[in-house]
Amino acid sequence: IDTYQVDREDCGPMVLDALLWIKNKVDSTLVFRRSCREGICGSCAMNIEGQNALACTMGIDECKSPDNALPVMTRKDKD
């Protein structure tokens, strides 16, 4: 698992904003789906801290991770 530090002063308030910040400023190989950024299309749906959520509508402050760190996002591959 890779760990990233996000500059909250330079990043928007949503988990998707943090993902975009990481992709643009730290690790261009980070891959995730997104589209509308409005909570309508569901493209950015992911499992965040064990719950299904939309990265574009979930605030970073809503995450339970210490120090408002970006939550661990997991992907379950098909068997």
C-alpha positions in Angstrom: 0.0 0.0 0.0 1.4 3.4 -0.9 1.0 6.3 1.5 0.6 9.9 0.4 0.6 13.2 2.3 -1.9 15.7 1.0 -1.5 19.4 1.4 -5.0 20.3 2.7 -4.3 24.1 2.0 -3.8 23.3 -1.7 -6.6 20.7 -2.0 -10.4 20.7 -2.1 -12.5 19.3 0.7 -13.6 16.0 -0.9 -11.9 12.6 -1.2 -12.0 13.0 -5.0 -10.1 16.3 -4.7 -7.4 14.6 -2.7 -7.1 11.8 -5.2 -6.8 14.4 -8.0 -4.2 16.3 -6.0 -2.1 13.2 -5.5 -2.4 12.2 -9.2 -1.5 15.7 -10.4 1.3 16.6 -7.9 2.7 13.3 -6.5 2.0 10.1 -8.4 0.8 10.3 -12.0 0.4 6.5 -12.1 -2.5 6.6 -9.6 -5.6 5.4 -11.4 -9.3 5.8 -10.4 -12.6 6.5 -12.2 -14.4 9.8 -12.1 -16.8 11.8 -14.3 -19.4 14.3 -13.1 -18.0 15.4 -9.7 -21.6 16.1 -8.7 -22.6 12.8 -7.1 -24.9 11.9 -10.0 -23.1 9.4 -12.2 -21.6 7.1 -9.6 -18.3 6.7 -11.6 -16.2 7.5 -8.5 -17.9 4.9 -6.3 -15.3 3.1 -4.1 -15.0 1.3 -0.8 -13.7 3.9 1.7 -12.9 2.6 5.2 -15.2 -0.4 4.6 -18.2 1.5 3.3 -19.3 2.1 -0.2 -19.2 5.8 -1.0 -18.8 8.4 -3.8 -15.4 10.0 -3.6 -16.9 13.3 -5.0 -19.4 13.6 -2.2 -17.5 12.3 0.8 -15.5 14.9 2.6 -12.0 14.2 3.8 -13.1 15.4 7.3 -15.8 12.6 7.3 -13.0 10.0 7.2 -12.1 8.3 10.5 -8.4 8.0 9.6 -6.0 9.8 12.0 -5.0 13.3 11.2 -7.5 13.5 8.4 -5.3 11.2 6.2 -6.8 9.9 3.0 -8.6 6.7 3.9 -7.4 3.3 2.7 -9.2 2.4 -0.5 -9.4 -1.2 -1.4 -10.4 -3.0 -4.6 -11.7 -6.5 -4.5 -10.7 -8.5 -7.6 -13.0 -11.1 -9.0 -12.0 -14.6 -8.1 
